[in-house]
Amino acid sequence: MNNQDKSELLNALQQFNQISSKLLQEEHDNGVAPRISVEELFDKVDLSLGEEGLEEKEFTKAIQDLTLATPRTASNKFFNQLFGGRKAAAVLGDLLAVMLNNSMYTYKAAGAQVGAEKIAIRNILDIIGWDNQADGTIAPGGSMANFMALLMARDQIDRGYAI
């Protein structure tokens, strides 16, 4: 990474900290974000894409406005089957995953992350009482988990179909 890239990234992290601090304060003070109807959205939040790029201050304001107008599903005041709070360790993990920007498909690309995944899976298998022959994977999201479940169900019904 050259010095300019490093400087831009550090600046982006400062912007992130400013916007995140504002978001956390808004959550503390107000809980959920005021609802913006579909009809009002484009009047309340400038989402336009102009011909010219934005100056840094304008860009930061646009991102902050968008962030503060977004429903606060991580607030413990917004609770349903998918949402209900935020944990600091999970936020840190997400942020570091974005910073690492790697994939888990090979050891070459993921390195020590593969070992962490294997240990997590082994601990889960031990908790549910499965033996050392059991294994698993961590799906990157609900859609992939559902897809994997369908494939496993298909393979369980028609064992000759498995590749």
Rosetta blueprint (number, residue, H / E / L):
1 M L
2 N L
3 N H
4 Q H
5 D H
6 K H
7 S H
8 E H
9 L H
10 L H
11 N H
12 A H
13 L H
14 Q H
15 Q H
16 F H
17 N H
18 Q H
19 I H
20 S H
21 S H
22 K H
23 L H
24 L H
25 Q H
26 E H
27 E H
28 H H
29 D H
30 N H
31 G L
32 V L
33 A L
34 P L
35 R L
36 I L
37 S L
38 V L
39 E L
40 E L
41 L H
42 F H
43 D H
44 K H
45 V L
46 D L
47 L L
48 S L
49 L L
50 G L
51 E L
52 E L
53 G L
54 L L
55 E L
56 E H
57 K H
58 E H
59 F H
60 T H
61 K H
62 A H
63 I H
64 Q H
65 D H
66 L H
67 T H
68 L H
69 A H
70 T L
71 P L
72 R L
73 T L
74 A L
75 S L
76 N L
77 K L
78 F L
79 F L
80 N L
81 Q L
82 L L
83 F L
84 G L
85 G L
86 R L
87 K L
88 A H
89 A H
90 A H
91 V H
92 L H
93 G H
94 D H
95 L H
96 L H
97 A H
98 V H
99 M H
100 L H
101 N L
102 N L
103 S L
104 M L
105 Y L
106 T L
107 Y H
108 K H
109 A H
110 A H
111 G L
112 A H
113 Q H
114 V H
115 G H
116 A H
117 E H
118 K H
119 I H
120 A H
121 I H
122 R H
123 N H
124 I H
125 L H
126 D H
127 I H
128 I L
129 G L
130 W L
131 D L
132 N L
133 Q L
134 A L
135 D L
136 G L
137 T L
138 I L
139 A L
140 P L
141 G L
142 G H
143 S H
144 M H
145 A H
146 N H
147 F H
148 M H
149 A H
150 L H
151 L H
152 M H
153 A H
154 R H
155 D H
156 Q H
157 I H
158 D L
159 R L
160 G L
161 Y L
162 A L
163 I L
